[in-house]
Structures are given as C-alpha cells and as structure tokens.
Amino acid sequence: MHAPEEAPEVVPEAVAPRSAGVDVRFTGADRVILVREPGGERLALRADGAREVRPGHYKIEARFGEHQFPVGRLTVMAGVDVTLSCDVDFLTCKPR
C-alpha cells in the first residue's frame, strides 16, 4: 500500500499593501508646495504629474513667475485624488 502523496503547499501571491496616499496634481501655476498642518512638512508637487500625498490638512503655496504666495488650504481625504486649479489673477489654488 502506498502512502498518499501530500499536496504541495499553496502560497498565496504577495499583495503589495495599498498606500494611504492620494494623487495630487495642479494646473495654472509654475510650482505648488503643500505645507502639512501641523508639523510644517513641505511637499513640492510635480509640474509634470501627480505626487502621492498623505491624508491631512495642508496650506497651499504657489509660485507664479518669480513670486511665491500663500494661496489657500487643502484637506486631503483618503481615496480622493485632487487636482488643484490655480489662478494667477486671484492668487488662489482650489480643488476642482
């Protein structure tokens, strides 16, 4: 009598953990920096694409030409990507 063969152990494929961050983009400014509140961590957004940002509260600073201005505030929520629309005439950046 033969001993039953053991079935090979099945190892599930590793799944990379989903990041808690969301993608934030901007239009209409030369540069945008988010300043985390509290703490003051400064995150420069990329002009050519999105940057992953952790949920939380941020001050928004934008550069138009040679000058940088405080232009608003942003609350980043988990799972909600954001595009900031910046306006040099009104010195604002708002989510759209």
Buried (B, 14 or more C-beta within 10 A) or exposed (E): EEEEEEEEEEEEEEEEEEEEBBEBBBEBBBBBBBBBBEEEEEBEBEEEEBBEBBEBEBBBBBBBEEEBBEBBBBEBEEEEBBEBBBBBEEBBBBBE
